[in-house]
Amino acid sequence: MIHLTQSDRGRLPELVALRRDLHAYPELSGQEERTSRIVAERLAALGIEVRAQVGGTGVVGVLRGARAGPCVALRADMDALPIQEATGAPYASRIPGVMHACGHDVHTTCLVGAATLLAEHRDSLPGTVKFLFQPAEEDDRGAQAMLADGALEDPEPSAICGLHTFPRLAAGQIGVRAGPLMAGIDSVRIMVRGAAGHGAAPHRAVDAVVAAAATVVSLQHVVSRRLDPQEPAVVTVGMFHAGVAPNVIAATAELRGTVRWMRAETRDRLPALIRETIESTCRSYGATVEIDYARTLPPVVNDPRVTEAVSRAATRLLGHDAVRPAEPTMGGDDFALYLARVPGCYLWLGTGNPERGIIYDWHDPRYDVDEDALATGSTLLAESALELLNGSHIEEESR
């Protein structure tokens, strides 16, 4: 049985250089051409089998150990966000209006680092490790496209792990927990239809803006008054488009929102509650409405056995005090689609450092990370793969 040690963390300067390069040249969802090319070249140089253009711009690497055994998958996402960076860092984005504001440059770097460590142990590796570098997580298309393109086939993994930066944990710490970690995501599009008129004569029109505004307020009551207060759920209207001039009563208004939930029972209830609230509110203002409610992603739910194995690896590598109970979030991640196929664990990688002003949350234009976390993340991914390949999870599953 092989395990990594703190001495395997010595490549931090190399990891920092890679992360800063990726950070300076971010690419939006589905456009990760440069990033995937760099990843493919790095993997090939390590003697890892590479398959490019998986699910669009994704990359799959396969590292086969000298000894026969099971397969474990590790995943990182690669895409950036349409945000103008405001960190002022020397490695800040050089692409106007595009930024790695969610840490996917960190995820990619950590997985390249894990591949480097595991490739060095190839001769004693008890099985196969599959590296999934995924595009388009931010628009919820990447995992589905990768799966449709056979990312989990030939060989099929028995477990999968991934990580996400977490600004509220300090670098050097990780957060891990079994069960629900991130919310499921649905989306709703609402088209309110009234009747246009002059702003000075509202009684001769049906004001779509007023009906839509009332709908936004009414939707907040779905969670606060129609669901159990102990049940995690969020309904947010993030887009509101209406009107052509300040003195014209709008005939239509379009709303778009996101719906978050943790339990299947809540997801089953929410569409009907939301539809009932929208229709009754618009009707009371004399407007009609069209509703498009779409189910997008299930929640991220960690498998207890895989999570236990990852926790053991983390404790051995980082020490007991560095392994914290993960804080669940109503954010979502399409890592959930892999977990629907393969038992796995998604964990938080601490990246915060208040003393250096590294405190800003995901999707903030000031978002940055303490780069000491790169060594923690890469070594932990590699050690988790070894822990799973060494048999603890596999043996329990086969009993």
N, C-alpha and C positions, 0 to 999 in steps of 0.2 A: 504494500500500500504506500503510495507517495502522497506527500502533502507539501504545500508551499510554506514559506516562512517570511518573516519581515525582510530578510535579505533579498527576496525577489522583488522588492519595491524600489530597487535602485535605478530604475529607468525613468524616473520622474522627469528629468530634463527632456528626454525624447518625447514623452507623452505631452508635456506642456507645449513643445514645438508643434506637434501635430494638432493639438486642440486649437492653438492660436491660428494656425493656417486655415483650419476649417471654419473657425469663427470669423476670420477676415473675409472669407468668400462663401457666405451662406447661400443656399439655394432653396427656393420654394418647393412645395409639395409637387411631386411628379417631375421636377426639373433637376434632380440631384445628379447630373451627369459628371461634374468634376469630382464630387465627393465619392461617388461609386467607383470612378476610375482609380482614385487614390486607394480606396479600400481594396479593390481587386488586385492592384499592383502590390500592395503590402502583403496580402495573403499569399499570392503566388510566390513572392520572394521567400516566404517561410516554408514553401513546399506543400502548401495546402491546396487541395483541389478547389477550383473556383468555377462557379457558374454565374455569369453576369446577366443583366437585363431580365431579372426574375421579377415578374409583376410590374414591369416597366423599367425602373432604374434600380431595382434591388439587386443585392449580391448575396449569394449563398456560398459559404466555404465549408469544406468537409475535411476534417483532420482524423485520419484513421490510425489508431494506435497499433503497436506491434502485436498486442494481445487481443484476441477476439473478445467481444463483450457488447454491452448495450450501447445505445446512442443517447446523448443528452444534447439539447439545443440551447444556445444562448442568443438573445436577440437585442439589437439596438436600432433605434430609428434615426434618420439622417436629415430630415427636412427642417427648414427654418420658417419664420413667420414674416408677414408683411408689416413690419414695424421699423421705424427709423431709430437706430441706436442712439442712446444719449449717455453712454458710460464715459466717454472721453478716454478710453483705454488705448494704448498704442496699437493694440491688435483689434481695435473696433472694426466693425463691418465696413468694407470698402464698396459694398453694393448699396446704392441709395434705396431706402425704403424696405430693406430686407435685413433681418437680424436673427441670430440664434438667441432668442429670448426665452427659450424653454429648456435649454441644456442638451439639445440633441447632438451638438458637437462634442459634449462631454461623453454622452452615451456611446457615440461612434468611437471615440478615442479609447474609452475603457474596454470596448470589445476588441479593438485591434490589439491593445495591450494584453488582454487575456489570451488571445490567439497566439501572441508571441511567446508568452510564458508556457502555454500548453504544448506548442510545437517543440519547445526545448526538451519536454518530457515525453516526446512521442514514443521512444523506445520502451517506456514502462507504462504507457497509457493503457488502462484496462478497458478499451472500447473506443467509441467514436464520438467526437464532438462536432456538432454542426453549428456554424455561425451564421446568423440571419441578420443582414444589414438591410433594414426596411425603409422604403420611401413613404411619403405621404401619410404620416400618422396624423398630422394636424387637420387634415380634411377627411379623416376616417376611411380612406380608400386603400391605404397601403397594405395592411395585413390581409384584407380580403383578396387583393390582387396577388399577393405572394402565395397565399394558400391555394388560390385557383391555378397558379402556375407550378404547383407541386413542391413548394418550399419545405413541406414536412414529409416528403416522400423520398425513398431510396437514399439513405435509410430513414425509417420513421423513428423519431425520438420517443423515449419512454418518459421523459421529463423535460421541462423547459424553464429557463430562468431569464430574468431581465431586471433592469434597475432604472430608476428615474431620479434625477437631481431633486433635492429637497432643501430649500433655503433655510427652513426653520430648524434644521439640525446642523450642528457644527461639522466641518470637515474632519474626517477621522471617525465619525459616528455613522451608523446605519440604523434604519427602522425596518422592522420585519414583523409580520403578524399573519396568522392563518385566518382564512375566511375573507369576507368582503373588505377590500382596500379602496377601490375606486368605484364611482357610481356608474350605473347604466345610463345611456343617453338616448332620448327621443327628441324629435324636432317637430315644430308646428309652424305652419304658414297660414295666415288668416287674411282673407280679402274681404273687407267691409265695403258694402255698396249702398250708397245713399242716392241723393238727387242734387245736382249742382244748383247754385243760385247766387244771388247777389249778397255780399256780406252785410248789407243794410237791411235785408229782408229775409232773415233766417226762417220765418214762419212759412215761407213759400218753398223751402228746400228741406232736404234731409241731410244733416251735417255728418258726413262720414268721419271727420276728424273727432268730433265730440263722441260719437259712438265707439270709435276705436280707442280713444283715450279712456273712456269708461271701462272698456274691455280690459285694458292693461291693468287698471286698478282692481277690477273684479277678479282677475286671474290670481292676484296675490292672496286672495281669500281661499283658494283651492287648498293650499298647503296649510295656512294658518287656521282655517275653520272647518275643513272637510276631511282632513286626515288626522290620525293620532299624533299628538305633539311629539311623541317619542319616535315617530317614524321618519327617517331621513328622506327628504324630498325637496326639490327646488323647481320653481317655474319662473323663468326669466324671459322677458320680451326685450331683445337686444336691438331690434331694428323696427323703425316706424317711418314709413314713407307716405306722404300725402300732400295734396295741394299744388296749385300752379301759380297763385298770386295771393297777396294778403287780403284782398277784398273779394275773393271768390270762395264761396262755400264749396268744399271739395266733394266730388261725387264718389270718390273711392279712397280707401286707405289700406295700405298693406302692412301687416305686422309679421315679424318672424321671431321665433323664440326657441329656447332650449328647455327640455324637461329632464331632470335628473332624479334618480331613484336608486335604492339599494336592494329592495326585496321584490321578488316576482309578484307577490300579492299587491304591492303598491303599483307596480307597472300595469297590472291588469285593471286596476281601478281608475288610474289617472286619465286615460283617453276619454272615457265617458264623462268624468267630472269636468274636464276641461271643455269638452264639446258643449255640455249642458250650460256651463257658465257663459261661454262665448255667445251661444245662440240666444239665450234669454236676455243677456245684456243688450245685444244689438237690436233684438226685437223691441225692447222697451224704448228705444230711440227711433223706431220706425225704419231701421236699416235691415238689409239682408246680409247674409254672410256665407262665404265658402271657406271650408276648413280642410287643410291637408295635414294629417297627422302621420308622421313616419317613425317607425322604430329603427334606430340607428345601431346602437351597440349594447351588448349585455354588460353587467358590471364585471370588474376585475375581482375574481374570487380565488384566493390562494389555497392550494391543496395542503391539508395539514401535514402529510408525510413529507412532501417535498420541502415545505416551509421548515419543518423540524430539521431536516438535513442541512438546509442553508443556514439555519441558526447555529447549528453545531460548527459548521465551517467558519462562520463569522466570529463566533466566540473563540475558537482555537486561534484564528488569525489575528483578531483585533483586541481580544480581551473582553471579559464579561461586561465591563462598564460602558464599552463602546456600542453595545448591541441594545437598542432601545425598542420598546413596543411602537410599532408604526402607527402614526396618526391617520385614520381614514380621511378621505377627501371626497367631495362631490364632483371633482374633476373626473374625466373619463379618459380611457386609453384603449386603442384597438388591440393591445396585448390581450385583451379579454377574448378575442377570437381564437388565439392560439390556445388559451386555457380551456376553451370549449372543446378542443380536440385532444389536448395533452395535459396531464396534471402538471402544475408548475407553481412558481413563486415569483412575484414581482415585489421589489423592495425599494425603500427610499435610501438614496445615497446622500449623506449630509454634505452640503456645499457652502454653508453659511459661515460668516466670520464678522460679527458686529464690530470688532476692533478695527477692521479694515473697511468698514462701510459696506460690506457684502451682506445686505439684508433684504434686498428687493425680491418680490415674488415673481413667479412665472408670468410671462407676457408683459412685463414692465420694461419700458425702453432703457431703464437703468440696471437691468438684470445682469449679474455677473456671478462667478463662482470662485471659491478658494481652490486653486488648482492642486493643492495637496490631496484633494479628493480623488484626483485621477489615479494615483497609486492605489488608494483604497479600493476604488471601483474595479480596476483591472485585475488586481490580485484576488479580490473577493469573487468575481465572476469565475476566474480560473479555479479557485479553491472549491467553489460550490459545484462546478462540473466534476471535479475529482471526487468530492464527497459522494455525489450521486453515482458516478461510475464505479466507485469502490463497493457499492452494493447495498447500502443500508435501505434505500428506497425501493430498489428493484426486488430485493429479497422479500420485503414485507408485502409488496404487491402480488408476488407470485404464490404466497401461502394461501 
